[in-house]
């Protein structure tokens, strides 16, 4: 699994909605970009989600990550985020709409079990 940088592409299940990312650590970089660590993908804004209408809320923020943090690699006491990251958004219907990784933001480093 590839390690995520702040250039990774994460989208909501509606495919157009893009998650805005920001790394919380500045110790480890890959291809000039900081790696993402535990909770970096959480609580992030989502822009351009096309899911809207009467009584429909578009995806606007990511919620807690359900899977996708490394159990082997840590930076500053936080687990590194992998390209298997997925969790829910705040869009409707509640508890159903996921966000996923489309591109990890780098192609050099990966974790192998």
Biopython code that builds the backbone (N, CA, C, O; Angstrom):
import numpy as np
from Bio.PDB.StructureBuilder import StructureBuilder

atoms = [
    (1, "UNK", "N", (0.829, -1.171, 0.000)),
    (1, "UNK", "CA", (0.000, 0.000, 0.000)),
    (1, "UNK", "C", (0.880, 1.243, 0.000)),
    (1, "UNK", "O", (1.867, 1.325, 0.731)),
    (2, "UNK", "N", (0.510, 2.190, -0.820)),
    (2, "UNK", "CA", (1.266, 3.450, -0.918)),
    (2, "UNK", "C", (0.981, 4.344, 0.285)),
    (2, "UNK", "O", (-0.104, 4.308, 0.864)),
    (3, "UNK", "N", (1.990, 5.153, 0.648)),
    (3, "UNK", "CA", (1.844, 6.129, 1.710)),
    (3, "UNK", "C", (1.236, 7.400, 1.115)),
    (3, "UNK", "O", (1.539, 7.761, -0.022)),
    (4, "UNK", "N", (0.373, 8.081, 1.886)),
    (4, "UNK", "CA", (-0.298, 9.281, 1.389)),
    (4, "UNK", "C", (0.491, 10.541, 1.700)),
    (4, "UNK", "O", (1.051, 10.688, 2.787)),
    (5, "UNK", "N", (0.528, 11.456, 0.725)),
    (5, "UNK", "CA", (1.083, 12.795, 0.945)),
    (5, "UNK", "C", (-0.062, 13.795, 0.903)),
    (5, "UNK", "O", (-1.206, 13.432, 0.631)),
    (6, "UNK", "N", (0.252, 15.052, 1.174)),
    (6, "UNK", "CA", (-0.796, 16.070, 1.132)),
    (6, "UNK", "C", (-1.250, 16.380, -0.298)),
    (6, "UNK", "O", (-2.166, 17.178, -0.493)),
    (7, "UNK", "N", (-0.619, 15.759, -1.293)),
    (7, "UNK", "CA", (-1.071, 15.869, -2.687)),
    (7, "UNK", "C", (-1.998, 14.727, -3.099)),
    (7, "UNK", "O", (-2.408, 14.652, -4.257)),
    (8, "UNK", "N", (-2.329, 13.849, -2.174)),
    (8, "UNK", "CA", (-3.210, 12.721, -2.468)),
    (8, "UNK", "C", (-4.577, 13.234, -2.926)),
    (8, "UNK", "O", (-4.992, 14.339, -2.578)),
    (9, "UNK", "N", (-5.255, 12.413, -3.705)),
    (9, "UNK", "CA", (-6.614, 12.739, -4.142)),
    (9, "UNK", "C", (-7.580, 11.824, -3.399)),
    (9, "UNK", "O", (-7.592, 10.611, -3.606)),
    (10, "UNK", "N", (-8.381, 12.421, -2.543)),
    (10, "UNK", "CA", (-9.449, 11.716, -1.847)),
    (10, "UNK", "C", (-10.760, 12.307, -2.323)),
    (10, "UNK", "O", (-10.891, 13.525, -2.452)),
    (11, "UNK", "N", (-11.731, 11.447, -2.585)),
    (11, "UNK", "CA", (-13.027, 11.900, -3.093)),
    (11, "UNK", "C", (-14.156, 11.275, -2.280)),
    (11, "UNK", "O", (-14.001, 10.212, -1.679)),
    (12, "UNK", "N", (-15.297, 11.965, -2.278)),
    (12, "UNK", "CA", (-16.486, 11.365, -1.677)),
    (12, "UNK", "C", (-17.049, 10.359, -2.680)),
    (12, "UNK", "O", (-16.622, 10.329, -3.834)),
    (13, "UNK", "N", (-17.984, 9.555, -2.257)),
    (13, "UNK", "CA", (-18.545, 8.500, -3.106)),
    (13, "UNK", "C", (-19.230, 9.049, -4.352)),
    (13, "UNK", "O", (-19.519, 8.297, -5.283)),
    (14, "UNK", "N", (-19.488, 10.341, -4.376)),
    (14, "UNK", "CA", (-20.115, 10.953, -5.551)),
    (14, "UNK", "C", (-19.067, 11.323, -6.605)),
    (14, "UNK", "O", (-19.388, 11.927, -7.628)),
    (15, "UNK", "N", (-17.811, 10.953, -6.339)),
    (15, "UNK", "CA", (-16.651, 11.034, -7.236)),
    (15, "UNK", "C", (-16.156, 12.436, -7.576)),
    (15, "UNK", "O", (-14.963, 12.606, -7.823)),
    (16, "UNK", "N", (-17.005, 13.423, -7.599)),
    (16, "UNK", "CA", (-16.556, 14.776, -7.966)),
    (16, "UNK", "C", (-16.076, 15.538, -6.733)),
    (16, "UNK", "O", (-15.179, 16.375, -6.831)),
    (17, "UNK", "N", (-16.669, 15.252, -5.576)),
    (17, "UNK", "CA", (-16.302, 15.949, -4.352)),
    (17, "UNK", "C", (-14.878, 15.646, -3.939)),
    (17, "UNK", "O", (-14.526, 14.485, -3.727)),
    (18, "UNK", "N", (-14.052, 16.680, -3.820)),
    (18, "UNK", "CA", (-12.635, 16.523, -3.474)),
    (18, "UNK", "C", (-12.354, 16.944, -2.049)),
    (18, "UNK", "O", (-12.830, 17.983, -1.592)),
    (19, "UNK", "N", (-11.573, 16.128, -1.344)),
    (19, "UNK", "CA", (-11.181, 16.409, 0.028)),
    (19, "UNK", "C", (-9.936, 17.294, 0.010)),
    (19, "UNK", "O", (-8.956, 16.979, -0.665)),
    (20, "UNK", "N", (-9.978, 18.397, 0.750)),
    (20, "UNK", "CA", (-8.811, 19.281, 0.892)),
    (20, "UNK", "C", (-7.948, 18.750, 2.022)),
    (20, "UNK", "O", (-8.421, 18.590, 3.147)),
    (21, "UNK", "N", (-6.684, 18.477, 1.726)),
    (21, "UNK", "CA", (-5.788, 17.855, 2.704)),
    (21, "UNK", "C", (-4.721, 18.821, 3.187)),
    (21, "UNK", "O", (-4.321, 19.739, 2.470)),
    (22, "UNK", "N", (-4.263, 18.598, 4.424)),
    (22, "UNK", "CA", (-3.155, 19.353, 4.978)),
    (22, "UNK", "C", (-2.425, 18.450, 5.960)),
    (22, "UNK", "O", (-3.041, 17.878, 6.859)),
    (23, "UNK", "N", (-1.121, 18.320, 5.792)),
    (23, "UNK", "CA", (-0.314, 17.468, 6.677)),
    (23, "UNK", "C", (-0.070, 18.180, 8.004)),
    (23, "UNK", "O", (0.152, 19.390, 8.040)),
    (24, "UNK", "N", (-0.113, 17.417, 9.088)),
    (24, "UNK", "CA", (0.140, 17.987, 10.414)),
    (24, "UNK", "C", (1.585, 17.786, 10.865)),
    (24, "UNK", "O", (1.985, 18.289, 11.915)),
    (25, "UNK", "N", (2.370, 17.049, 10.073)),
    (25, "UNK", "CA", (3.775, 16.821, 10.434)),
    (25, "UNK", "C", (4.669, 17.392, 9.333)),
    (25, "UNK", "O", (4.283, 17.449, 8.166)),
    (26, "UNK", "N", (5.878, 17.813, 9.733)),
    (26, "UNK", "CA", (6.833, 18.376, 8.779)),
    (26, "UNK", "C", (8.202, 17.716, 8.919)),
    (26, "UNK", "O", (9.227, 18.339, 8.644)),
    (27, "UNK", "N", (8.216, 16.444, 9.351)),
    (27, "UNK", "CA", (9.472, 15.719, 9.534)),
    (27, "UNK", "C", (9.835, 14.860, 8.335)),
    (27, "UNK", "O", (11.009, 14.778, 7.972)),
    (28, "UNK", "N", (8.840, 14.210, 7.704)),
    (28, "UNK", "CA", (9.109, 13.254, 6.634)),
    (28, "UNK", "C", (8.374, 13.675, 5.370)),
    (28, "UNK", "O", (7.160, 13.881, 5.364)),
    (29, "UNK", "N", (9.162, 13.795, 4.291)),
    (29, "UNK", "CA", (8.629, 14.198, 2.989)),
    (29, "UNK", "C", (8.956, 13.132, 1.949)),
    (29, "UNK", "O", (9.969, 12.441, 2.054)),
    (30, "UNK", "N", (8.087, 13.006, 0.943)),
    (30, "UNK", "CA", (8.328, 12.133, -0.196)),
    (30, "UNK", "C", (8.052, 12.957, -1.439)),
    (30, "UNK", "O", (6.995, 13.578, -1.556)),
    (31, "UNK", "N", (8.992, 12.963, -2.360)),
    (31, "UNK", "CA", (8.861, 13.765, -3.582)),
    (31, "UNK", "C", (8.501, 15.208, -3.251)),
    (31, "UNK", "O", (7.720, 15.841, -3.961)),
    (32, "UNK", "N", (9.082, 15.724, -2.156)),
    (32, "UNK", "CA", (8.875, 17.112, -1.760)),
    (32, "UNK", "C", (7.568, 17.395, -1.050)),
    (32, "UNK", "O", (7.263, 18.553, -0.764)),
    (33, "UNK", "N", (6.780, 16.356, -0.755)),
    (33, "UNK", "CA", (5.483, 16.535, -0.109)),
    (33, "UNK", "C", (5.463, 15.835, 1.244)),
    (33, "UNK", "O", (5.976, 14.723, 1.370)),
    (34, "UNK", "N", (4.875, 16.474, 2.262)),
    (34, "UNK", "CA", (4.815, 15.824, 3.582)),
    (34, "UNK", "C", (3.838, 14.659, 3.585)),
    (34, "UNK", "O", (2.783, 14.714, 2.954)),
    (35, "UNK", "N", (4.206, 13.602, 4.307)),
    (35, "UNK", "CA", (3.313, 12.455, 4.464)),
    (35, "UNK", "C", (2.172, 12.814, 5.409)),
    (35, "UNK", "O", (2.338, 13.624, 6.321)),
    (36, "UNK", "N", (1.022, 12.205, 5.182)),
    (36, "UNK", "CA", (-0.122, 12.369, 6.071)),
    (36, "UNK", "C", (-0.040, 11.335, 7.182)),
    (36, "UNK", "O", (0.405, 10.208, 6.967)),
    (37, "UNK", "N", (-0.471, 11.728, 8.363)),
    (37, "UNK", "CA", (-0.468, 10.835, 9.516)),
    (37, "UNK", "C", (-1.860, 10.791, 10.144)),
    (37, "UNK", "O", (-2.786, 11.474, 9.709)),
    (38, "UNK", "N", (-1.971, 9.965, 11.177)),
    (38, "UNK", "CA", (-3.228, 9.737, 11.897)),
    (38, "UNK", "C", (-3.978, 11.042, 12.157)),
    (38, "UNK", "O", (-3.447, 11.980, 12.752)),
    (39, "UNK", "N", (-5.158, 11.072, 11.719)),
    (39, "UNK", "CA", (-6.213, 12.085, 11.800)),
    (39, "UNK", "C", (-6.075, 13.229, 10.796)),
    (39, "UNK", "O", (-6.931, 14.113, 10.773)),
    (40, "UNK", "N", (-5.015, 13.246, 9.953)),
    (40, "UNK", "CA", (-4.924, 14.280, 8.907)),
    (40, "UNK", "C", (-6.108, 14.235, 7.931)),
    (40, "UNK", "O", (-6.596, 15.297, 7.544)),
    (41, "UNK", "N", (-6.592, 13.053, 7.514)),
    (41, "UNK", "CA", (-7.731, 13.034, 6.589)),
    (41, "UNK", "C", (-9.087, 13.284, 7.264)),
    (41, "UNK", "O", (-10.106, 13.370, 6.578)),
    (42, "UNK", "N", (-9.111, 13.400, 8.578)),
    (42, "UNK", "CA", (-10.369, 13.521, 9.312)),
    (42, "UNK", "C", (-10.747, 14.981, 9.548)),
    (42, "UNK", "O", (-9.888, 15.815, 9.835)),
    (43, "UNK", "N", (-12.043, 15.280, 9.423)),
    (43, "UNK", "CA", (-12.530, 16.640, 9.660)),
    (43, "UNK", "C", (-12.132, 17.623, 8.580)),
    (43, "UNK", "O", (-12.152, 18.833, 8.807)),
    (44, "UNK", "N", (-11.772, 17.129, 7.413)),
    (44, "UNK", "CA", (-11.320, 17.978, 6.313)),
    (44, "UNK", "C", (-12.497, 18.411, 5.436)),
    (44, "UNK", "O", (-13.466, 17.668, 5.281)),
    (45, "UNK", "N", (-12.408, 19.618, 4.862)),
    (45, "UNK", "CA", (-13.486, 20.080, 3.985)),
    (45, "UNK", "C", (-13.526, 19.316, 2.662)),
    (45, "UNK", "O", (-12.495, 18.907, 2.128)),
    (46, "UNK", "N", (-14.735, 19.136, 2.152)),
    (46, "UNK", "CA", (-14.950, 18.516, 0.844)),
    (46, "UNK", "C", (-15.599, 19.577, -0.036)),
    (46, "UNK", "O", (-16.598, 20.185, 0.348)),
    (47, "UNK", "N", (-15.030, 19.796, -1.213)),
    (47, "UNK", "CA", (-15.603, 20.796, -2.114)),
    (47, "UNK", "C", (-16.102, 20.134, -3.395)),
    (47, "UNK", "O", (-15.587, 19.099, -3.820)),
    (48, "UNK", "N", (-17.096, 20.739, -3.989)),
    (48, "UNK", "CA", (-17.658, 20.340, -5.286)),
    (48, "UNK", "C", (-18.481, 19.060, -5.265)),
    (48, "UNK", "O", (-18.677, 18.451, -6.317)),
    (49, "UNK", "N", (-18.969, 18.631, -4.105)),
    (49, "UNK", "CA", (-19.828, 17.445, -4.083)),
    (49, "UNK", "C", (-21.125, 17.770, -4.820)),
    (49, "UNK", "O", (-21.791, 18.752, -4.494)),
    (50, "UNK", "N", (-21.489, 16.951, -5.815)),
    (50, "UNK", "CA", (-22.685, 17.228, -6.617)),
    (50, "UNK", "C", (-23.991, 16.737, -5.993)),
    (50, "UNK", "O", (-25.060, 16.926, -6.573)),
    (51, "UNK", "N", (-23.918, 16.110, -4.820)),
    (51, "UNK", "CA", (-25.104, 15.522, -4.199)),
    (51, "UNK", "C", (-25.861, 16.587, -3.396)),
    (51, "UNK", "O", (-25.597, 16.772, -2.208)),
    (52, "UNK", "N", (-26.786, 17.276, -4.032)),
    (52, "UNK", "CA", (-27.572, 18.282, -3.322)),
    (52, "UNK", "C", (-28.976, 18.341, -3.918)),
    (52, "UNK", "O", (-29.226, 17.880, -5.031)),
    (53, "UNK", "N", (-29.868, 18.919, -3.144)),
    (53, "UNK", "CA", (-31.263, 19.049, -3.559)),
    (53, "UNK", "C", (-32.129, 19.224, -2.330)),
    (53, "UNK", "O", (-31.621, 19.425, -1.227)),
    (54, "UNK", "N", (-33.436, 19.150, -2.519)),
    (54, "UNK", "CA", (-34.373, 19.284, -1.418)),
    (54, "UNK", "C", (-34.143, 18.136, -0.433)),
    (54, "UNK", "O", (-34.193, 16.966, -0.811)),
    (55, "UNK", "N", (-33.894, 18.475, 0.816)),
    (55, "UNK", "CA", (-33.656, 17.509, 1.899)),
    (55, "UNK", "C", (-32.425, 16.629, 1.662)),
    (55, "UNK", "O", (-32.310, 15.560, 2.261)),
    (56, "UNK", "N", (-31.510, 17.066, 0.800)),
    (56, "UNK", "CA", (-30.266, 16.334, 0.563)),
    (56, "UNK", "C", (-29.100, 17.249, 0.906)),
    (56, "UNK", "O", (-29.000, 18.360, 0.385)),
    (57, "UNK", "N", (-28.230, 16.785, 1.774)),
    (57, "UNK", "CA", (-27.054, 17.553, 2.169)),
    (57, "UNK", "C", (-25.840, 17.024, 1.418)),
    (57, "UNK", "O", (-25.547, 15.830, 1.486)),
    (58, "UNK", "N", (-25.126, 17.894, 0.699)),
    (58, "UNK", "CA", (-23.909, 17.433, 0.025)),
    (58, "UNK", "C", (-22.819, 17.102, 1.049)),
    (58, "UNK", "O", (-22.876, 17.545, 2.196)),
    (59, "UNK", "N", (-21.847, 16.334, 0.628)),
    (59, "UNK", "CA", (-20.699, 16.022, 1.483)),
    (59, "UNK", "C", (-19.895, 17.303, 1.662)),
    (59, "UNK", "O", (-19.465, 17.911, 0.682)),
    (60, "UNK", "N", (-19.691, 17.716, 2.913)),
    (60, "UNK", "CA", (-18.943, 18.939, 3.193)),
    (60, "UNK", "C", (-17.714, 18.713, 4.057)),
    (60, "UNK", "O", (-16.786, 19.521, 4.043)),
    (61, "UNK", "N", (-17.703, 17.605, 4.819)),
    (61, "UNK", "CA", (-16.564, 17.301, 5.684)),
    (61, "UNK", "C", (-16.377, 15.789, 5.785)),
    (61, "UNK", "O", (-17.328, 15.014, 5.691)),
    (62, "UNK", "N", (-15.123, 15.402, 5.981)),
    (62, "UNK", "CA", (-14.833, 13.987, 6.248)),
    (62, "UNK", "C", (-15.024, 13.728, 7.737)),
    (62, "UNK", "O", (-14.814, 14.613, 8.567)),
    (63, "UNK", "N", (-15.417, 12.530, 8.053)),
    (63, "UNK", "CA", (-15.535, 12.101, 9.443)),
    (63, "UNK", "C", (-14.358, 11.178, 9.767)),
    (63, "UNK", "O", (-13.386, 11.137, 9.013)),
    (64, "UNK", "N", (-14.428, 10.461, 10.842)),
    (64, "UNK", "CA", (-13.333, 9.599, 11.300)),
    (64, "UNK", "C", (-12.970, 8.525, 10.269)),
    (64, "UNK", "O", (-13.844, 7.961, 9.611)),
    (65, "UNK", "N", (-11.685, 8.256, 10.141)),
    (65, "UNK", "CA", (-11.193, 7.195, 9.273)),
    (65, "UNK", "C", (-11.548, 5.845, 9.901)),
    (65, "UNK", "O", (-11.312, 5.626, 11.089)),
    (66, "UNK", "N", (-12.120, 4.940, 9.093)),
    (66, "UNK", "CA", (-12.470, 3.601, 9.581)),
    (66, "UNK", "C", (-11.341, 2.607, 9.350)),
    (66, "UNK", "O", (-11.180, 1.658, 10.116)),
    (67, "UNK", "N", (-10.558, 2.823, 8.295)),
    (67, "UNK", "CA", (-9.420, 1.948, 7.996)),
    (67, "UNK", "C", (-8.412, 2.729, 7.180)),
    (67, "UNK", "O", (-8.749, 3.719, 6.530)),
    (68, "UNK", "N", (-7.151, 2.267, 7.221)),
    (68, "UNK", "CA", (-6.154, 2.860, 6.354)),
    (68, "UNK", "C", (-4.962, 3.496, 7.024)),
    (68, "UNK", "O", (-4.175, 4.171, 6.360)),
    (69, "UNK", "N", (-4.802, 3.299, 8.341)),
    (69, "UNK", "CA", (-3.591, 3.773, 8.995)),
    (69, "UNK", "C", (-2.639, 2.603, 9.171)),
    (69, "UNK", "O", (-3.060, 1.484, 9.464)),
    (70, "UNK", "N", (-1.353, 2.870, 8.989)),
    (70, "UNK", "CA", (-0.337, 1.832, 9.113)),
    (70, "UNK", "C", (-0.234, 1.335, 10.551)),
    (70, "UNK", "O", (-0.418, 2.092, 11.504)),
    (71, "UNK", "N", (0.062, 0.047, 10.682)),
    (71, "UNK", "CA", (0.362, -0.503, 12.005)),
    (71, "UNK", "C", (1.870, -0.652, 12.180)),
    (71, "UNK", "O", (2.343, -0.983, 13.267)),
    (72, "UNK", "N", (2.631, -0.404, 11.099)),
    (72, "UNK", "CA", (4.086, -0.539, 11.137)),
    (72, "UNK", "C", (4.830, 0.790, 11.156)),
    (72, "UNK", "O", (5.851, 0.918, 11.832)),
    (73, "UNK", "N", (4.332, 1.776, 10.426)),
    (73, "UNK", "CA", (5.042, 3.049, 10.252)),
    (73, "UNK", "C", (4.391, 4.165, 11.060)),
    (73, "UNK", "O", (3.184, 4.394, 10.993)),
    (74, "UNK", "N", (5.234, 4.849, 11.824)),
    (74, "UNK", "CA", (4.771, 5.944, 12.677)),
    (74, "UNK", "C", (5.711, 7.130, 12.485)),
    (74, "UNK", "O", (6.908, 6.951, 12.261)),
    (75, "UNK", "N", (5.166, 8.338, 12.572)),
    (75, "UNK", "CA", (5.968, 9.568, 12.537)),
    (75, "UNK", "C", (5.517, 10.424, 13.714)),
    (75, "UNK", "O", (4.343, 10.776, 13.821)),
    (76, "UNK", "N", (6.452, 10.754, 14.593)),
    (76, "UNK", "CA", (6.110, 11.586, 15.747)),
    (76, "UNK", "C", (4.994, 11.009, 16.601)),
    (76, "UNK", "O", (4.183, 11.754, 17.150)),
    (77, "UNK", "N", (4.946, 9.676, 16.716)),
    (77, "UNK", "CA", (3.934, 9.026, 17.543)),
    (77, "UNK", "C", (2.583, 8.858, 16.873)),
    (77, "UNK", "O", (1.621, 8.441, 17.517)),
    (78, "UNK", "N", (2.496, 9.181, 15.569)),
    (78, "UNK", "CA", (1.234, 9.034, 14.836)),
    (78, "UNK", "C", (1.416, 8.057, 13.685)),
    (78, "UNK", "O", (2.459, 8.037, 13.031)),
    (79, "UNK", "N", (0.389, 7.245, 13.443)),
    (79, "UNK", "CA", (0.431, 6.274, 12.361)),
    (79, "UNK", "C", (0.386, 6.966, 11.005)),
    (79, "UNK", "O", (-0.312, 7.966, 10.842)),
    (80, "UNK", "N", (1.123, 6.442, 10.035)),
    (80, "UNK", "CA", (1.142, 6.988, 8.674)),
    (80, "UNK", "C", (-0.136, 6.565, 7.944)),
    (80, "UNK", "O", (-0.601, 5.436, 8.099)),
    (81, "UNK", "N", (-0.698, 7.478, 7.149)),
    (81, "UNK", "CA", (-1.905, 7.199, 6.371)),
    (81, "UNK", "C", (-1.528, 6.474, 5.078)),
    (81, "UNK", "O", (-0.549, 6.823, 4.419)),
    (82, "UNK", "N", (-2.322, 5.459, 4.728)),
    (82, "UNK", "CA", (-2.079, 4.641, 3.540)),
    (82, "UNK", "C", (-3.170, 4.868, 2.496)),
    (82, "UNK", "O", (-4.205, 5.471, 2.778)),
    (83, "UNK", "N", (-2.913, 4.371, 1.282)),
    (83, "UNK", "CA", (-3.899, 4.570, 0.214)),
    (83, "UNK", "C", (-5.155, 3.714, 0.384)),
    (83, "UNK", "O", (-6.028, 3.717, -0.484)),
    (84, "UNK", "N", (-5.251, 2.991, 1.483)),
    (84, "UNK", "CA", (-6.465, 2.236, 1.800)),
    (84, "UNK", "C", (-7.394, 3.029, 2.728)),
    (84, "UNK", "O", (-8.404, 2.500, 3.190)),
    (85, "UNK", "N", (-7.055, 4.295, 3.002)),
    (85, "UNK", "CA", (-7.876, 5.132, 3.879)),
    (85, "UNK", "C", (-9.294, 5.220, 3.341)),
    (85, "UNK", "O", (-9.518, 5.464, 2.156)),
    (86, "UNK", "N", (-10.248, 5.014, 4.249)),
    (86, "UNK", "CA", (-11.657, 5.230, 3.924)),
    (86, "UNK", "C", (-12.416, 5.532, 5.207)),
    (86, "UNK", "O", (-12.079, 5.042, 6.285)),
    (87, "UNK", "N", (-13.431, 6.337, 5.062)),
    (87, "UNK", "CA", (-14.273, 6.708, 6.193)),
    (87, "UNK", "C", (-15.559, 7.303, 5.655)),
    (87, "UNK", "O", (-15.804, 7.274, 4.449)),
    (88, "UNK", "N", (-16.377, 7.839, 6.539)),
    (88, "UNK", "CA", (-17.652, 8.413, 6.135)),
    (88, "UNK", "C", (-17.557, 9.928, 5.999)),
    (88, "UNK", "O", (-16.665, 10.563, 6.563)),
    (89, "UNK", "N", (-18.496, 10.499, 5.235)),
    (89, "UNK", "CA", (-18.632, 11.947, 5.132)),
    (89, "UNK", "C", (-19.867, 12.371, 5.923)),
    (89, "UNK", "O", (-20.598, 11.531, 6.447)),
    (90, "UNK", "N", (-20.091, 13.680, 6.003)),
    (90, "UNK", "CA", (-21.276, 14.200, 6.685)),
    (90, "UNK", "C", (-22.462, 14.367, 5.730)),
    (90, "UNK", "O", (-23.479, 14.949, 6.108)),
    (91, "UNK", "N", (-22.343, 13.859, 4.492)),
    (91, "UNK", "CA", (-23.422, 13.989, 3.510)),
    (91, "UNK", "C", (-24.573, 13.042, 3.779)),
    (91, "UNK", "O", (-24.479, 12.151, 4.623)),
    (92, "UNK", "N", (-25.665, 13.246, 3.047)),
    (92, "UNK", "CA", (-26.835, 12.377, 3.205)),
    (92, "UNK", "C", (-26.820, 11.274, 2.168)),
    (92, "UNK", "O", (-26.326, 11.475, 1.058)),
    (93, "UNK", "N", (-27.350, 10.117, 2.511)),
    (93, "UNK", "CA", (-27.919, 9.769, 3.814)),
    (93, "UNK", "C", (-26.820, 9.572, 4.862)),
    (93, "UNK", "O", (-25.750, 9.052, 4.546)),
    (94, "UNK", "N", (-27.080, 9.986, 6.107)),
    (94, "UNK", "CA", (-26.072, 9.880, 7.169)),
    (94, "UNK", "C", (-25.601, 8.443, 7.377)),
    (94, "UNK", "O", (-26.391, 7.501, 7.318)),
    (95, "UNK", "N", (-24.299, 8.292, 7.620)),
    (95, "UNK", "CA", (-23.732, 6.985, 7.914)),
    (95, "UNK", "C", (-23.586, 6.065, 6.725)),
    (95, "UNK", "O", (-23.372, 4.866, 6.902)),
    (96, "UNK", "N", (-23.697, 6.598, 5.498)),
    (96, "UNK", "CA", (-23.643, 5.767, 4.300)),
    (96, "UNK", "C", (-22.568, 6.216, 3.321)),
    (96, "UNK", "O", (-21.867, 5.375, 2.758)),
    (97, "UNK", "N", (-22.419, 7.517, 3.105)),
    (97, "UNK", "CA", (-21.540, 8.040, 2.069)),
    (97, "UNK", "C", (-20.080, 8.018, 2.532)),
    (97, "UNK", "O", (-19.736, 8.641, 3.536)),
    (98, "UNK", "N", (-19.234, 7.306, 1.804)),
    (98, "UNK", "CA", (-17.814, 7.186, 2.153)),
    (98, "UNK", "C", (-16.937, 8.130, 1.346)),
    (98, "UNK", "O", (-17.333, 8.631, 0.294)),
    (99, "UNK", "N", (-15.734, 8.359, 1.865)),
    (99, "UNK", "CA", (-14.660, 8.977, 1.078)),
    (99, "UNK", "C", (-13.561, 7.936, 0.929)),
    (99, "UNK", "O", (-13.350, 7.110, 1.818)),
    (100, "UNK", "N", (-12.859, 7.982, -0.208)),
    (100, "UNK", "CA", (-11.825, 7.006, -0.529)),
    (100, "UNK", "C", (-10.668, 7.697, -1.228)),
    (100, "UNK", "O", (-10.782, 8.849, -1.644)),
    (101, "UNK", "N", (-9.559, 6.991, -1.356)),
    (101, "UNK", "CA", (-8.360, 7.505, -2.031)),
    (101, "UNK", "C", (-8.407, 7.122, -3.506)),
    (101, "UNK", "O", (-8.680, 5.971, -3.845)),
    (102, "UNK", "N", (-8.142, 8.080, -4.372)),
    (102, "UNK", "CA", (-8.022, 7.805, -5.807)),
    (102, "UNK", "C", (-6.560, 7.831, -6.251)),
    (102, "UNK", "O", (-6.166, 7.050, -7.119)),
    (103, "UNK", "N", (-5.759, 8.709, -5.673)),
    (103, "UNK", "CA", (-4.321, 8.805, -5.956)),
    (103, "UNK", "C", (-3.598, 9.078, -4.640)),
    (103, "UNK", "O", (-4.055, 9.916, -3.863)),
    (104, "UNK", "N", (-2.475, 8.394, -4.364)),
    (104, "UNK", "CA", (-1.790, 8.579, -3.088)),
    (104, "UNK", "C", (-0.943, 9.852, -2.991)),
    (104, "UNK", "O", (-0.530, 10.228, -1.894)),
    (105, "UNK", "N", (-0.681, 10.513, -4.110)),
    (105, "UNK", "CA", (0.137, 11.728, -4.071)),
    (105, "UNK", "C", (1.613, 11.472, -4.277)),
    (105, "UNK", "O", (2.392, 12.421, -4.370)),
    (106, "UNK", "N", (2.022, 10.204, -4.351)),
    (106, "UNK", "CA", (3.412, 9.833, -4.626)),
    (106, "UNK", "C", (3.427, 8.376, -5.051)),
    (106, "UNK", "O", (2.496, 7.625, -4.762)),
    (107, "UNK", "N", (4.492, 7.981, -5.740)),
    (107, "UNK", "CA", (4.588, 6.608, -6.232)),
    (107, "UNK", "C", (5.864, 5.889, -5.779)),
    (107, "UNK", "O", (6.129, 4.772, -6.224)),
    (108, "UNK", "N", (6.653, 6.510, -4.905)),
    (108, "UNK", "CA", (7.939, 5.911, -4.506)),
    (108, "UNK", "C", (7.843, 4.962, -3.314)),
    (108, "UNK", "O", (8.430, 3.880, -3.334)),
    (109, "UNK", "N", (7.115, 5.356, -2.286)),
    (109, "UNK", "CA", (7.118, 4.569, -1.047)),
    (109, "UNK", "C", (5.816, 3.822, -0.847)),
    (109, "UNK", "O", (4.725, 4.326, -1.113)),
    (110, "UNK", "N", (5.977, 2.585, -0.361)),
    (110, "UNK", "CA", (4.809, 1.790, -0.012)),
    (110, "UNK", "C", (5.134, 0.923, 1.183)),
    (110, "UNK", "O", (6.297, 0.633, 1.463)),
    (111, "UNK", "N", (4.094, 0.514, 1.882)),
    (111, "UNK", "CA", (4.228, -0.386, 3.015)),
    (111, "UNK", "C", (3.897, -1.791, 2.535)),
    (111, "UNK", "O", (2.878, -2.014, 1.881)),
    (112, "UNK", "N", (4.766, -2.727, 2.866)),
    (112, "UNK", "CA", (4.512, -4.129, 2.533)),
    (112, "UNK", "C", (4.434, -4.913, 3.820)),
    (112, "UNK", "O", (5.321, -4.813, 4.667)),
    (113, "UNK", "N", (3.372, -5.698, 3.976)),
    (113, "UNK", "CA", (3.212, -6.473, 5.214)),
    (113, "UNK", "C", (4.259, -7.564, 5.338)),
    (113, "UNK", "O", (4.265, -8.305, 6.321)),
]
sb = StructureBuilder()
sb.init_structure("model")
sb.init_model(0)
sb.init_chain("A")
sb.init_seg("    ")
for serial, (resi, resn, name, xyz) in enumerate(atoms, 1):
    if name == "N":
        sb.init_residue(resn, " ", resi, " ")
    sb.init_atom(name, np.array(xyz, "f"), 0.0, 1.0, " ", f" {name:<3s}", serial, name[0])
structure = sb.get_structure()
